[in-house]
Amino acid sequence: MGDLIIELIIIILKIGVVVVALLFGVAYMTLAERRLAGFIQDRLGPNRAGPQGLLQPFADGIKLFFKEDFIPDRAEKLLFFIAPGLMFVPALCVVAVIPFGESLNIFGREIQLRIADVNIGILYIFAIASLGVYGIVLGGWSANNKYTIFGSLRSAAQMISYELALGLSVMGVLMITGSLRLTEVVEVQRSYFFGFIPHWNIFLQPVAFIIFMTAAFAETNRLPFDLVEAEQELVGGYHTEYNSMKWGLYFLAEYANVITASAVVATLFFGGWHLPWIEKIPMPPILLELLQIGSFVLKTAFFSIFFIWVRWTFPRFKYNQLMSLGWKVFLPIAILNVLVTGLFYAIFS
């Protein structure tokens, strides 16, 4: 009974640490985006709230909490109220199966560095991530505004178009690893080609990585695929009528999706928490474990910054270009990649 209580406490602590870390990352992603946008556009970003603007996310949060909460008269009030949560909660739940390290030995007890180690981890990620579109569709429809409805319809069409390519791009990785469990996906990538080149899936599945990364931009509604907002056309898209913390939840959900997508990319294609060659250096186990966690955090941060850089570098696609790219380019290439991978392993295995 005592061990069961300890395990329960450990699980609760891991959930708390991961959620707080994700929310902290989301808060400072907003600052990183604004500062990096300023750098790209040769101007200053927010730098007044605290040293170098480090308290700006807290200032923004306080402002949103105290803004007037307005609900349109013609809105479906219940759905209008719960829709932001339907997008924000799935964004938090996805991280439950992502391993951010191997294990940590504390007071003689080995703690696995993941909240849940399920044998269908990748399917879980796709299933939960796809629920976020309901928050967008219901939020746009319940506002009873033509611009929000257009944004919602675009989101639904965009999700269907790119979810297929996203799922098929992962099939090549699954064929290599032979498992849907993310810990095993990382374990397979811990070996080396020729004794010194990391056995990361990016070297074996570069086409799958390009498709997955591009589809992730579409799934997170980021430029160049942010047709669901498209300020020049739809004012603000699905969240035009939202304000205060309801709008803030949509805003936080977008950045949470960016961070989780970056973590999934790091796990599937870049070895997850694996830090190449470090095992050959003699060091205390606790230091190795902390370096592995740091490696995963840095990889996730790199791809999160890449999302920001792309947003402020490339123009928005037109809607017909978005649909054509998903159905006529990425879907056939993803299917071909699966066929080529299967043929290769059938011949050489």
ZITA-V450391 format. One record per helix or strand of 3 or more residues. SS is the DSSP state (hx for helix, st for strand). FROM is the first residue (numbers start at 0). LEN is the number of residues. Records with the same first field share a line. If there is no record, write none. Layout:
SS: FROM-LEN, FROM-LEN
This chain:
hx: 1-39, 50-3, 55-11, 76-21, 120-9, 131-11, 145-32, 181-7, 200-4, 205-14, 230-4, 236-3, 243-26, 277-3, 284-27, 318-30
st: 102-4, 108-4
